[in-house]
Amino acid sequence: MTEIDTLKSKENNSKYGTGTLTFNKDNSFTSMEESGSYQRKSKTLKMKYPAVDTVVMNISYVSKDYLLLSAGKDPKTWFYRKK
């Protein structure tokens, strides 16, 4: 999914609930009580958690207010709104 218009008003029905993803200027991030480092290259976001292999996410959409990530062929998407 690369369009966010339908996601803006959609109710969250994720079994995992909602969370916050915070990117810091020193290339670190915090997500759901976990932290790690990240690299962004073109439309790819690589997130490295300390005890897990690097997670490679596709940036499907990015703007000043929204971020939509997907994981390769996995049908899951992650939709973030800027606070």
mmCIF file of the N, C-alpha and C atoms, coordinates in Angstrom:
data_MODEL
# 
_entry.id   MODEL 
# 
loop_
_atom_site.group_PDB 
_atom_site.id 
_atom_site.type_symbol 
_atom_site.label_atom_id 
_atom_site.label_alt_id 
_atom_site.label_comp_id 
_atom_site.label_asym_id 
_atom_site.label_entity_id 
_atom_site.label_seq_id 
_atom_site.pdbx_PDB_ins_code 
_atom_site.Cartn_x 
_atom_site.Cartn_y 
_atom_site.Cartn_z 
_atom_site.occupancy 
_atom_site.B_iso_or_equiv 
_atom_site.pdbx_formal_charge 
_atom_site.auth_seq_id 
_atom_site.auth_comp_id 
_atom_site.auth_asym_id 
_atom_site.auth_atom_id 
_atom_site.pdbx_PDB_model_num 
ATOM 1   N N  . MET A 1 1  ? 0.852  -1.180 0.000  1.00 0.00 ? 1  MET A N  1 
ATOM 2   C CA . MET A 1 1  ? 0.000  0.000  0.000  1.00 0.00 ? 1  MET A CA 1 
ATOM 3   C C  . MET A 1 1  ? 0.892  1.235  0.000  1.00 0.00 ? 1  MET A C  1 
ATOM 4   N N  . THR A 1 2  ? 0.673  2.115  -0.951 1.00 0.00 ? 2  THR A N  1 
ATOM 5   C CA . THR A 1 2  ? 1.496  3.322  -1.027 1.00 0.00 ? 2  THR A CA 1 
ATOM 6   C C  . THR A 1 2  ? 0.679  4.588  -0.865 1.00 0.00 ? 2  THR A C  1 
ATOM 7   N N  . GLU A 1 3  ? -0.626 4.473  -0.694 1.00 0.00 ? 3  GLU A N  1 
ATOM 8   C CA . GLU A 1 3  ? -1.481 5.643  -0.504 1.00 0.00 ? 3  GLU A CA 1 
ATOM 9   C C  . GLU A 1 3  ? -1.839 5.771  0.967  1.00 0.00 ? 3  GLU A C  1 
ATOM 10  N N  . ILE A 1 4  ? -1.767 6.976  1.495  1.00 0.00 ? 4  ILE A N  1 
ATOM 11  C CA . ILE A 1 4  ? -2.056 7.156  2.916  1.00 0.00 ? 4  ILE A CA 1 
ATOM 12  C C  . ILE A 1 4  ? -3.405 7.796  3.176  1.00 0.00 ? 4  ILE A C  1 
ATOM 13  N N  . ASP A 1 5  ? -4.085 8.292  2.147  1.00 0.00 ? 5  ASP A N  1 
ATOM 14  C CA . ASP A 1 5  ? -5.351 8.987  2.358  1.00 0.00 ? 5  ASP A CA 1 
ATOM 15  C C  . ASP A 1 5  ? -6.350 8.143  3.131  1.00 0.00 ? 5  ASP A C  1 
ATOM 16  N N  . THR A 1 6  ? -6.467 6.860  2.815  1.00 0.00 ? 6  THR A N  1 
ATOM 17  C CA . THR A 1 6  ? -7.422 6.007  3.511  1.00 0.00 ? 6  THR A CA 1 
ATOM 18  C C  . THR A 1 6  ? -6.955 5.660  4.917  1.00 0.00 ? 6  THR A C  1 
ATOM 19  N N  . LEU A 1 7  ? -5.652 5.741  5.174  1.00 0.00 ? 7  LEU A N  1 
ATOM 20  C CA . LEU A 1 7  ? -5.139 5.420  6.502  1.00 0.00 ? 7  LEU A CA 1 
ATOM 21  C C  . LEU A 1 7  ? -5.291 6.556  7.500  1.00 0.00 ? 7  LEU A C  1 
ATOM 22  N N  . LYS A 1 8  ? -5.385 7.777  7.014  1.00 0.00 ? 8  LYS A N  1 
ATOM 23  C CA . LYS A 1 8  ? -5.444 8.939  7.902  1.00 0.00 ? 8  LYS A CA 1 
ATOM 24  C C  . LYS A 1 8  ? -6.609 8.879  8.872  1.00 0.00 ? 8  LYS A C  1 
ATOM 25  N N  . SER A 1 9  ? -7.752 8.401  8.415  1.00 0.00 ? 9  SER A N  1 
ATOM 26  C CA . SER A 1 9  ? -8.937 8.387  9.277  1.00 0.00 ? 9  SER A CA 1 
ATOM 27  C C  . SER A 1 9  ? -9.313 6.977  9.730  1.00 0.00 ? 9  SER A C  1 
ATOM 28  N N  . LYS A 1 10 ? -8.541 5.992  9.337  1.00 0.00 ? 10 LYS A N  1 
ATOM 29  C CA . LYS A 1 10 ? -8.860 4.609  9.658  1.00 0.00 ? 10 LYS A CA 1 
ATOM 30  C C  . LYS A 1 10 ? -8.615 4.316  11.131 1.00 0.00 ? 10 LYS A C  1 
ATOM 31  N N  . GLU A 1 11 ? -9.513 3.534  11.705 1.00 0.00 ? 11 GLU A N  1 
ATOM 32  C CA . GLU A 1 11 ? -9.360 3.134  13.099 1.00 0.00 ? 11 GLU A CA 1 
ATOM 33  C C  . GLU A 1 11 ? -8.275 2.068  13.202 1.00 0.00 ? 11 GLU A C  1 
ATOM 34  N N  . ASN A 1 12 ? -7.472 2.157  14.233 1.00 0.00 ? 12 ASN A N  1 
ATOM 35  C CA . ASN A 1 12 ? -6.396 1.195  14.432 1.00 0.00 ? 12 ASN A CA 1 
ATOM 36  C C  . ASN A 1 12 ? -6.995 -0.103 14.980 1.00 0.00 ? 12 ASN A C  1 
ATOM 37  N N  . ASN A 1 13 ? -6.876 -1.186 14.232 1.00 0.00 ? 13 ASN A N  1 
ATOM 38  C CA . ASN A 1 13 ? -7.357 -2.473 14.700 1.00 0.00 ? 13 ASN A CA 1 
ATOM 39  C C  . ASN A 1 13 ? -6.221 -3.482 14.839 1.00 0.00 ? 13 ASN A C  1 
ATOM 40  N N  . SER A 1 14 ? -5.023 -2.974 15.003 1.00 0.00 ? 14 SER A N  1 
ATOM 41  C CA . SER A 1 14 ? -3.857 -3.824 15.152 1.00 0.00 ? 14 SER A CA 1 
ATOM 42  C C  . SER A 1 14 ? -3.912 -4.571 16.474 1.00 0.00 ? 14 SER A C  1 
ATOM 43  N N  . LYS A 1 15 ? -3.528 -5.845 16.452 1.00 0.00 ? 15 LYS A N  1 
ATOM 44  C CA . LYS A 1 15 ? -3.490 -6.600 17.705 1.00 0.00 ? 15 LYS A CA 1 
ATOM 45  C C  . LYS A 1 15 ? -2.340 -6.126 18.597 1.00 0.00 ? 15 LYS A C  1 
ATOM 46  N N  . TYR A 1 16 ? -1.414 -5.358 18.018 1.00 0.00 ? 16 TYR A N  1 
ATOM 47  C CA . TYR A 1 16 ? -0.286 -4.841 18.784 1.00 0.00 ? 16 TYR A CA 1 
ATOM 48  C C  . TYR A 1 16 ? -0.542 -3.437 19.340 1.00 0.00 ? 16 TYR A C  1 
ATOM 49  N N  . GLY A 1 17 ? -1.628 -2.803 18.951 1.00 0.00 ? 17 GLY A N  1 
ATOM 50  C CA . GLY A 1 17 ? -1.956 -1.469 19.448 1.00 0.00 ? 17 GLY A CA 1 
ATOM 51  C C  . GLY A 1 17 ? -1.161 -0.384 18.758 1.00 0.00 ? 17 GLY A C  1 
ATOM 52  N N  . THR A 1 18 ? -0.949 0.695  19.473 1.00 0.00 ? 18 THR A N  1 
ATOM 53  C CA . THR A 1 18 ? -0.212 1.825  18.918 1.00 0.00 ? 18 THR A CA 1 
ATOM 54  C C  . THR A 1 18 ? 1.108  1.996  19.649 1.00 0.00 ? 18 THR A C  1 
ATOM 55  N N  . GLY A 1 19 ? 2.008  2.692  19.018 1.00 0.00 ? 19 GLY A N  1 
ATOM 56  C CA . GLY A 1 19 ? 3.298  2.939  19.632 1.00 0.00 ? 19 GLY A CA 1 
ATOM 57  C C  . GLY A 1 19 ? 3.900  4.206  19.074 1.00 0.00 ? 19 GLY A C  1 
ATOM 58  N N  . THR A 1 20 ? 5.043  4.561  19.599 1.00 0.00 ? 20 THR A N  1 
ATOM 59  C CA . THR A 1 20 ? 5.746  5.764  19.171 1.00 0.00 ? 20 THR A CA 1 
ATOM 60  C C  . THR A 1 20 ? 7.113  5.366  18.628 1.00 0.00 ? 20 THR A C  1 
ATOM 61  N N  . LEU A 1 21 ? 7.470  5.948  17.510 1.00 0.00 ? 21 LEU A N  1 
ATOM 62  C CA . LEU A 1 21 ? 8.781  5.747  16.908 1.00 0.00 ? 21 LEU A CA 1 
ATOM 63  C C  . LEU A 1 21 ? 9.465  7.103  16.887 1.00 0.00 ? 21 LEU A C  1 
ATOM 64  N N  . THR A 1 22 ? 10.589 7.211  17.587 1.00 0.00 ? 22 THR A N  1 
ATOM 65  C CA . THR A 1 22 ? 11.305 8.476  17.699 1.00 0.00 ? 22 THR A CA 1 
ATOM 66  C C  . THR A 1 22 ? 12.675 8.347  17.045 1.00 0.00 ? 22 THR A C  1 
ATOM 67  N N  . PHE A 1 23 ? 12.946 9.212  16.056 1.00 0.00 ? 23 PHE A N  1 
ATOM 68  C CA . PHE A 1 23 ? 14.250 9.263  15.406 1.00 0.00 ? 23 PHE A CA 1 
ATOM 69  C C  . PHE A 1 23 ? 15.034 10.429 15.981 1.00 0.00 ? 23 PHE A C  1 
ATOM 70  N N  . ASN A 1 24 ? 16.280 10.177 16.334 1.00 0.00 ? 24 ASN A N  1 
ATOM 71  C CA . ASN A 1 24 ? 17.148 11.210 16.881 1.00 0.00 ? 24 ASN A CA 1 
ATOM 72  C C  . ASN A 1 24 ? 18.203 11.601 15.847 1.00 0.00 ? 24 ASN A C  1 
ATOM 73  N N  . LYS A 1 25 ? 18.739 12.791 15.976 1.00 0.00 ? 25 LYS A N  1 
ATOM 74  C CA . LYS A 1 25 ? 19.716 13.301 15.004 1.00 0.00 ? 25 LYS A CA 1 
ATOM 75  C C  . LYS A 1 25 ? 21.026 12.526 15.008 1.00 0.00 ? 25 LYS A C  1 
ATOM 76  N N  . ASP A 1 26 ? 21.299 11.781 16.072 1.00 0.00 ? 26 ASP A N  1 
ATOM 77  C CA . ASP A 1 26 ? 22.539 11.008 16.134 1.00 0.00 ? 26 ASP A CA 1 
ATOM 78  C C  . ASP A 1 26 ? 22.383 9.604  15.540 1.00 0.00 ? 26 ASP A C  1 
ATOM 79  N N  . ASN A 1 27 ? 21.342 9.409  14.709 1.00 0.00 ? 27 ASN A N  1 
ATOM 80  C CA . ASN A 1 27 ? 21.034 8.136  14.043 1.00 0.00 ? 27 ASN A CA 1 
ATOM 81  C C  . ASN A 1 27 ? 20.650 7.021  15.016 1.00 0.00 ? 27 ASN A C  1 
ATOM 82  N N  . SER A 1 28 ? 20.077 7.404  16.149 1.00 0.00 ? 28 SER A N  1 
ATOM 83  C CA . SER A 1 28 ? 19.509 6.427  17.061 1.00 0.00 ? 28 SER A CA 1 
ATOM 84  C C  . SER A 1 28 ? 17.990 6.567  17.017 1.00 0.00 ? 28 SER A C  1 
ATOM 85  N N  . PHE A 1 29 ? 17.286 5.543  17.473 1.00 0.00 ? 29 PHE A N  1 
ATOM 86  C CA . PHE A 1 29 ? 15.834 5.590  17.515 1.00 0.00 ? 29 PHE A CA 1 
ATOM 87  C C  . PHE A 1 29 ? 15.327 4.869  18.752 1.00 0.00 ? 29 PHE A C  1 
ATOM 88  N N  . THR A 1 30 ? 14.101 5.150  19.108 1.00 0.00 ? 30 THR A N  1 
ATOM 89  C CA . THR A 1 30 ? 13.409 4.471  20.197 1.00 0.00 ? 30 THR A CA 1 
ATOM 90  C C  . THR A 1 30 ? 12.053 4.043  19.667 1.00 0.00 ? 30 THR A C  1 
ATOM 91  N N  . SER A 1 31 ? 11.690 2.800  19.937 1.00 0.00 ? 31 SER A N  1 
ATOM 92  C CA . SER A 1 31 ? 10.416 2.261  19.484 1.00 0.00 ? 31 SER A CA 1 
ATOM 93  C C  . SER A 1 31 ? 9.905  1.246  20.499 1.00 0.00 ? 31 SER A C  1 
ATOM 94  N N  . MET A 1 32 ? 8.746  1.520  21.070 1.00 0.00 ? 32 MET A N  1 
ATOM 95  C CA . MET A 1 32 ? 8.092  0.593  21.983 1.00 0.00 ? 32 MET A CA 1 
ATOM 96  C C  . MET A 1 32 ? 9.063  0.032  23.026 1.00 0.00 ? 32 MET A C  1 
ATOM 97  N N  . GLU A 1 33 ? 9.702  0.895  23.773 1.00 0.00 ? 33 GLU A N  1 
ATOM 98  C CA . GLU A 1 33 ? 10.616 0.559  24.864 1.00 0.00 ? 33 GLU A CA 1 
ATOM 99  C C  . GLU A 1 33 ? 11.915 -0.100 24.411 1.00 0.00 ? 33 GLU A C  1 
ATOM 100 N N  . GLU A 1 34 ? 12.170 -0.123 23.106 1.00 0.00 ? 34 GLU A N  1 
ATOM 101 C CA . GLU A 1 34 ? 13.421 -0.644 22.554 1.00 0.00 ? 34 GLU A CA 1 
ATOM 102 C C  . GLU A 1 34 ? 14.166 0.513  21.905 1.00 0.00 ? 34 GLU A C  1 
ATOM 103 N N  . SER A 1 35 ? 15.471 0.409  21.831 1.00 0.00 ? 35 SER A N  1 
ATOM 104 C CA . SER A 1 35 ? 16.236 1.450  21.156 1.00 0.00 ? 35 SER A CA 1 
ATOM 105 C C  . SER A 1 35 ? 17.301 0.792  20.283 1.00 0.00 ? 35 SER A C  1 
ATOM 106 N N  . GLY A 1 36 ? 17.819 1.570  19.369 1.00 0.00 ? 36 GLY A N  1 
ATOM 107 C CA . GLY A 1 36 ? 18.840 1.060  18.472 1.00 0.00 ? 36 GLY A CA 1 
ATOM 108 C C  . GLY A 1 36 ? 19.343 2.164  17.573 1.00 0.00 ? 36 GLY A C  1 
ATOM 109 N N  . SER A 1 37 ? 19.959 1.774  16.466 1.00 0.00 ? 37 SER A N  1 
ATOM 110 C CA . SER A 1 37 ? 20.484 2.759  15.519 1.00 0.00 ? 37 SER A CA 1 
ATOM 111 C C  . SER A 1 37 ? 19.820 2.532  14.168 1.00 0.00 ? 37 SER A C  1 
ATOM 112 N N  . TYR A 1 38 ? 19.837 3.559  13.333 1.00 0.00 ? 38 TYR A N  1 
ATOM 113 C CA . TYR A 1 38 ? 19.214 3.450  12.024 1.00 0.00 ? 38 TYR A CA 1 
ATOM 114 C C  . TYR A 1 38 ? 20.065 4.117  10.958 1.00 0.00 ? 38 TYR A C  1 
ATOM 115 N N  . GLN A 1 39 ? 19.826 3.689  9.704  1.00 0.00 ? 39 GLN A N  1 
ATOM 116 C CA . GLN A 1 39 ? 20.419 4.306  8.524  1.00 0.00 ? 39 GLN A CA 1 
ATOM 117 C C  . GLN A 1 39 ? 19.312 4.444  7.498  1.00 0.00 ? 39 GLN A C  1 
ATOM 118 N N  . ARG A 1 40 ? 19.256 5.590  6.855  1.00 0.00 ? 40 ARG A N  1 
ATOM 119 C CA . ARG A 1 40 ? 18.292 5.795  5.778  1.00 0.00 ? 40 ARG A CA 1 
ATOM 120 C C  . ARG A 1 40 ? 19.055 6.006  4.486  1.00 0.00 ? 40 ARG A C  1 
ATOM 121 N N  . LYS A 1 41 ? 18.685 5.249  3.469  1.00 0.00 ? 41 LYS A N  1 
ATOM 122 C CA . LYS A 1 41 ? 19.303 5.369  2.160  1.00 0.00 ? 41 LYS A CA 1 
ATOM 123 C C  . LYS A 1 41 ? 18.197 5.289  1.130  1.00 0.00 ? 41 LYS A C  1 
ATOM 124 N N  . SER A 1 42 ? 17.939 6.398  0.454  1.00 0.00 ? 42 SER A N  1 
ATOM 125 C CA . SER A 1 42 ? 16.889 6.478  -0.551 1.00 0.00 ? 42 SER A CA 1 
ATOM 126 C C  . SER A 1 42 ? 15.558 6.042  0.049  1.00 0.00 ? 42 SER A C  1 
ATOM 127 N N  . LYS A 1 43 ? 14.972 4.956  -0.429 1.00 0.00 ? 43 LYS A N  1 
ATOM 128 C CA . LYS A 1 43 ? 13.662 4.499  0.051  1.00 0.00 ? 43 LYS A CA 1 
ATOM 129 C C  . LYS A 1 43 ? 13.774 3.303  0.988  1.00 0.00 ? 43 LYS A C  1 
ATOM 130 N N  . THR A 1 44 ? 14.945 3.155  1.627  1.00 0.00 ? 44 THR A N  1 
ATOM 131 C CA . THR A 1 44 ? 15.168 2.038  2.535  1.00 0.00 ? 44 THR A CA 1 
ATOM 132 C C  . THR A 1 44 ? 15.576 2.572  3.909  1.00 0.00 ? 44 THR A C  1 
ATOM 133 N N  . LEU A 1 45 ? 14.991 1.986  4.942  1.00 0.00 ? 45 LEU A N  1 
ATOM 134 C CA . LEU A 1 45 ? 15.321 2.328  6.317  1.00 0.00 ? 45 LEU A CA 1 
ATOM 135 C C  . LEU A 1 45 ? 15.827 1.063  6.994  1.00 0.00 ? 45 LEU A C  1 
ATOM 136 N N  . LYS A 1 46 ? 17.070 1.083  7.449  1.00 0.00 ? 46 LYS A N  1 
ATOM 137 C CA . LYS A 1 46 ? 17.656 -0.054 8.159  1.00 0.00 ? 46 LYS A CA 1 
ATOM 138 C C  . LYS A 1 46 ? 17.693 0.285  9.640  1.00 0.00 ? 46 LYS A C  1 
ATOM 139 N N  . MET A 1 47 ? 17.029 -0.561 10.427 1.00 0.00 ? 47 MET A N  1 
ATOM 140 C CA . MET A 1 47 ? 16.945 -0.344 11.869 1.00 0.00 ? 47 MET A CA 1 
ATOM 141 C C  . MET A 1 47 ? 17.635 -1.506 12.579 1.00 0.00 ? 47 MET A C  1 
ATOM 142 N N  . LYS A 1 48 ? 18.603 -1.181 13.437 1.00 0.00 ? 48 LYS A N  1 
ATOM 143 C CA . LYS A 1 48 ? 19.372 -2.201 14.145 1.00 0.00 ? 48 LYS A CA 1 
ATOM 144 C C  . LYS A 1 48 ? 19.043 -2.140 15.631 1.00 0.00 ? 48 LYS A C  1 
ATOM 145 N N  . TYR A 1 49 ? 18.403 -3.209 16.098 1.00 0.00 ? 49 TYR A N  1 
ATOM 146 C CA . TYR A 1 49 ? 18.149 -3.379 17.529 1.00 0.00 ? 49 TYR A CA 1 
ATOM 147 C C  . TYR A 1 49 ? 19.324 -4.144 18.120 1.00 0.00 ? 49 TYR A C  1 
ATOM 148 N N  . PRO A 1 50 ? 19.680 -3.914 19.396 1.00 0.00 ? 50 PRO A N  1 
ATOM 149 C CA . PRO A 1 50 ? 20.864 -4.565 19.971 1.00 0.00 ? 50 PRO A CA 1 
ATOM 150 C C  . PRO A 1 50 ? 20.865 -6.095 19.903 1.00 0.00 ? 50 PRO A C  1 
ATOM 151 N N  . ALA A 1 51 ? 19.764 -6.764 20.200 1.00 0.00 ? 51 ALA A N  1 
ATOM 152 C CA . ALA A 1 51 ? 19.749 -8.228 20.277 1.00 0.00 ? 51 ALA A CA 1 
ATOM 153 C C  . ALA A 1 51 ? 19.095 -8.884 19.065 1.00 0.00 ? 51 ALA A C  1 
ATOM 154 N N  . VAL A 1 52 ? 18.854 -8.119 18.000 1.00 0.00 ? 52 VAL A N  1 
ATOM 155 C CA . VAL A 1 52 ? 18.144 -8.639 16.833 1.00 0.00 ? 52 VAL A CA 1 
ATOM 156 C C  . VAL A 1 52 ? 18.917 -8.267 15.568 1.00 0.00 ? 52 VAL A C  1 
ATOM 157 N N  . ASP A 1 53 ? 18.761 -9.077 14.532 1.00 0.00 ? 53 ASP A N  1 
ATOM 158 C CA . ASP A 1 53 ? 19.355 -8.721 13.243 1.00 0.00 ? 53 ASP A CA 1 
ATOM 159 C C  . ASP A 1 53 ? 18.774 -7.403 12.743 1.00 0.00 ? 53 ASP A C  1 
ATOM 160 N N  . THR A 1 54 ? 19.454 -6.770 11.829 1.00 0.00 ? 54 THR A N  1 
ATOM 161 C CA . THR A 1 54 ? 18.988 -5.511 11.253 1.00 0.00 ? 54 THR A CA 1 
ATOM 162 C C  . THR A 1 54 ? 17.664 -5.726 10.535 1.00 0.00 ? 54 THR A C  1 
ATOM 163 N N  . VAL A 1 55 ? 16.707 -4.852 10.806 1.00 0.00 ? 55 VAL A N  1 
ATOM 164 C CA . VAL A 1 55 ? 15.401 -4.893 10.160 1.00 0.00 ? 55 VAL A CA 1 
ATOM 165 C C  . VAL A 1 55 ? 15.433 -3.909 9.000  1.00 0.00 ? 55 VAL A C  1 
ATOM 166 N N  . VAL A 1 56 ? 15.149 -4.389 7.794  1.00 0.00 ? 56 VAL A N  1 
ATOM 167 C CA . VAL A 1 56 ? 15.155 -3.536 6.615  1.00 0.00 ? 56 VAL A CA 1 
ATOM 168 C C  . VAL A 1 56 ? 13.712 -3.229 6.242  1.00 0.00 ? 56 VAL A C  1 
ATOM 169 N N  . MET A 1 57 ? 13.357 -1.942 6.245  1.00 0.00 ? 57 MET A N  1 
ATOM 170 C CA . MET A 1 57 ? 12.004 -1.501 5.939  1.00 0.00 ? 57 MET A CA 1 
ATOM 171 C C  . MET A 1 57 ? 12.024 -0.673 4.662  1.00 0.00 ? 57 MET A C  1 
ATOM 172 N N  . ASN A 1 58 ? 10.970 -0.794 3.872  1.00 0.00 ? 58 ASN A N  1 
ATOM 173 C CA . ASN A 1 58 ? 10.798 0.047  2.690  1.00 0.00 ? 58 ASN A CA 1 
ATOM 174 C C  . ASN A 1 58 ? 10.015 1.285  3.093  1.00 0.00 ? 58 ASN A C  1 
ATOM 175 N N  . ILE A 1 59 ? 10.476 2.440  2.687  1.00 0.00 ? 59 ILE A N  1 
ATOM 176 C CA . ILE A 1 59 ? 9.743  3.677  2.944  1.00 0.00 ? 59 ILE A CA 1 
ATOM 177 C C  . ILE A 1 59 ? 8.754  3.843  1.797  1.00 0.00 ? 59 ILE A C  1 
ATOM 178 N N  . SER A 1 60 ? 7.494  3.553  2.081  1.00 0.00 ? 60 SER A N  1 
ATOM 179 C CA . SER A 1 60 ? 6.460  3.638  1.052  1.00 0.00 ? 60 SER A CA 1 
ATOM 180 C C  . SER A 1 60 ? 5.994  5.062  0.848  1.00 0.00 ? 60 SER A C  1 
ATOM 181 N N  . TYR A 1 61 ? 6.012  5.849  1.914  1.00 0.00 ? 61 TYR A N  1 
ATOM 182 C CA . TYR A 1 61 ? 5.565  7.240  1.836  1.00 0.00 ? 61 TYR A CA 1 
ATOM 183 C C  . TYR A 1 61 ? 6.202  7.999  2.986  1.00 0.00 ? 61 TYR A C  1 
ATOM 184 N N  . VAL A 1 62 ? 6.674  9.203  2.705  1.00 0.00 ? 62 VAL A N  1 
ATOM 185 C CA . VAL A 1 62 ? 7.208  10.066 3.752  1.00 0.00 ? 62 VAL A CA 1 
ATOM 186 C C  . VAL A 1 62 ? 6.852  11.504 3.407  1.00 0.00 ? 62 VAL A C  1 
ATOM 187 N N  . SER A 1 63 ? 6.401  12.248 4.420  1.00 0.00 ? 63 SER A N  1 
ATOM 188 C CA . SER A 1 63 ? 6.125  13.674 4.275  1.00 0.00 ? 63 SER A CA 1 
ATOM 189 C C  . SER A 1 63 ? 6.465  14.318 5.606  1.00 0.00 ? 63 SER A C  1 
ATOM 190 N N  . LYS A 1 64 ? 6.177  15.592 5.740  1.00 0.00 ? 64 LYS A N  1 
ATOM 191 C CA . LYS A 1 64 ? 6.487  16.253 7.015  1.00 0.00 ? 64 LYS A CA 1 
ATOM 192 C C  . LYS A 1 64 ? 5.576  15.783 8.136  1.00 0.00 ? 64 LYS A C  1 
ATOM 193 N N  . ASP A 1 65 ? 4.449  15.141 7.799  1.00 0.00 ? 65 ASP A N  1 
ATOM 194 C CA . ASP A 1 65 ? 3.492  14.704 8.819  1.00 0.00 ? 65 ASP A CA 1 
ATOM 195 C C  . ASP A 1 65 ? 3.288  13.195 8.902  1.00 0.00 ? 65 ASP A C  1 
ATOM 196 N N  . TYR A 1 66 ? 3.660  12.442 7.876  1.00 0.00 ? 66 TYR A N  1 
ATOM 197 C CA . TYR A 1 66 ? 3.350  11.019 7.849  1.00 0.00 ? 66 TYR A CA 1 
ATOM 198 C C  . TYR A 1 66 ? 4.532  10.184 7.381  1.00 0.00 ? 66 TYR A C  1 
ATOM 199 N N  . LEU A 1 67 ? 4.576  8.943  7.892  1.00 0.00 ? 67 LEU A N  1 
ATOM 200 C CA . LEU A 1 67 ? 5.574  7.974  7.473  1.00 0.00 ? 67 LEU A CA 1 
ATOM 201 C C  . LEU A 1 67 ? 4.867  6.629  7.342  1.00 0.00 ? 67 LEU A C  1 
ATOM 202 N N  . LEU A 1 68 ? 5.032  5.978  6.206  1.00 0.00 ? 68 LEU A N  1 
ATOM 203 C CA . LEU A 1 68 ? 4.442  4.669  5.962  1.00 0.00 ? 68 LEU A CA 1 
ATOM 204 C C  . LEU A 1 68 ? 5.577  3.715  5.597  1.00 0.00 ? 68 LEU A C  1 
ATOM 205 N N  . LEU A 1 69 ? 5.740  2.668  6.409  1.00 0.00 ? 69 LEU A N  1 
ATOM 206 C CA . LEU A 1 69 ? 6.799  1.690  6.202  1.00 0.00 ? 69 LEU A CA 1 
ATOM 207 C C  . LEU A 1 69 ? 6.195  0.333  5.869  1.00 0.00 ? 69 LEU A C  1 
ATOM 208 N N  . SER A 1 70 ? 6.894  -0.439 5.066  1.00 0.00 ? 70 SER A N  1 
ATOM 209 C CA . SER A 1 70 ? 6.490  -1.812 4.780  1.00 0.00 ? 70 SER A CA 1 
ATOM 210 C C  . SER A 1 70 ? 7.738  -2.691 4.815  1.00 0.00 ? 70 SER A C  1 
ATOM 211 N N  . ALA A 1 71 ? 7.513  -3.991 4.948  1.00 0.00 ? 71 ALA A N  1 
ATOM 212 C CA . ALA A 1 71 ? 8.644  -4.913 5.081  1.00 0.00 ? 71 ALA A CA 1 
ATOM 213 C C  . ALA A 1 71 ? 8.679  -5.885 3.915  1.00 0.00 ? 71 ALA A C  1 
ATOM 214 N N  . GLY A 1 72 ? 9.306  -5.508 2.834  1.00 0.00 ? 72 GLY A N  1 
ATOM 215 C CA . GLY A 1 72 ? 9.483  -6.390 1.689  1.00 0.00 ? 72 GLY A CA 1 
ATOM 216 C C  . GLY A 1 72 ? 8.191  -6.976 1.173  1.00 0.00 ? 72 GLY A C  1 
ATOM 217 N N  . LYS A 1 73 ? 8.133  -8.295 1.092  1.00 0.00 ? 73 LYS A N  1 
ATOM 218 C CA . LYS A 1 73 ? 6.946  -8.975 0.589  1.00 0.00 ? 73 LYS A CA 1 
ATOM 219 C C  . LYS A 1 73 ? 5.904  -9.206 1.679  1.00 0.00 ? 73 LYS A C  1 
ATOM 220 N N  . ASP A 1 74 ? 6.248  -8.871 2.908  1.00 0.00 ? 74 ASP A N  1 
ATOM 221 C CA . ASP A 1 74 ? 5.323  -9.013 4.032  1.00 0.00 ? 74 ASP A CA 1 
ATOM 222 C C  . ASP A 1 74 ? 4.177  -8.023 3.855  1.00 0.00 ? 74 ASP A C  1 
ATOM 223 N N  . PRO A 1 75 ? 2.928  -8.452 4.002  1.00 0.00 ? 75 PRO A N  1 
ATOM 224 C CA . PRO A 1 75 ? 1.798  -7.545 3.781  1.00 0.00 ? 75 PRO A CA 1 
ATOM 225 C C  . PRO A 1 75 ? 1.587  -6.509 4.891  1.00 0.00 ? 75 PRO A C  1 
ATOM 226 N N  . LYS A 1 76 ? 2.370  -6.594 5.958  1.00 0.00 ? 76 LYS A N  1 
ATOM 227 C CA . LYS A 1 76 ? 2.203  -5.658 7.072  1.00 0.00 ? 76 LYS A CA 1 
ATOM 228 C C  . LYS A 1 76 ? 2.749  -4.282 6.708  1.00 0.00 ? 76 LYS A C  1 
ATOM 229 N N  . THR A 1 77 ? 2.070  -3.252 7.201  1.00 0.00 ? 77 THR A N  1 
ATOM 230 C CA . THR A 1 77 ? 2.553  -1.881 7.050  1.00 0.00 ? 77 THR A CA 1 
ATOM 231 C C  . THR A 1 77 ? 2.519  -1.208 8.409  1.00 0.00 ? 77 THR A C  1 
ATOM 232 N N  . TRP A 1 78 ? 3.356  -0.197 8.561  1.00 0.00 ? 78 TRP A N  1 
ATOM 233 C CA . TRP A 1 78 ? 3.409  0.584  9.785  1.00 0.00 ? 78 TRP A CA 1 
ATOM 234 C C  . TRP A 1 78 ? 3.162  2.032  9.390  1.00 0.00 ? 78 TRP A C  1 
ATOM 235 N N  . PHE A 1 79 ? 2.134  2.640  9.974  1.00 0.00 ? 79 PHE A N  1 
ATOM 236 C CA . PHE A 1 79 ? 1.726  4.002  9.635  1.00 0.00 ? 79 PHE A CA 1 
ATOM 237 C C  . PHE A 1 79 ? 1.982  4.887  10.843 1.00 0.00 ? 79 PHE A C  1 
ATOM 238 N N  . TYR A 1 80 ? 2.746  5.956  10.649 1.00 0.00 ? 80 TYR A N  1 
ATOM 239 C CA . TYR A 1 80 ? 3.097  6.881  11.730 1.00 0.00 ? 80 TYR A CA 1 
ATOM 240 C C  . TYR A 1 80 ? 2.631  8.280  11.389 1.00 0.00 ? 80 TYR A C  1 
ATOM 241 N N  . ARG A 1 81 ? 2.115  8.981  12.390 1.00 0.00 ? 81 ARG A N  1 
ATOM 242 C CA . ARG A 1 81 ? 1.772  10.394 12.278 1.00 0.00 ? 81 ARG A CA 1 
ATOM 243 C C  . ARG A 1 81 ? 2.736  11.192 13.139 1.00 0.00 ? 81 ARG A C  1 
ATOM 244 N N  . LYS A 1 82 ? 3.149  12.312 12.633 1.00 0.00 ? 82 LYS A N  1 
ATOM 245 C CA . LYS A 1 82 ? 4.032  13.186 13.401 1.00 0.00 ? 82 LYS A CA 1 
ATOM 246 C C  . LYS A 1 82 ? 3.255  13.818 14.535 1.00 0.00 ? 82 LYS A C  1 
ATOM 247 N N  . LYS A 1 83 ? 3.858  13.827 15.709 1.00 0.00 ? 83 LYS A N  1 
ATOM 248 C CA . LYS A 1 83 ? 3.228  14.463 16.877 1.00 0.00 ? 83 LYS A CA 1 
ATOM 249 C C  . LYS A 1 83 ? 3.574  15.912 16.932 1.00 0.00 ? 83 LYS A C  1 
# 
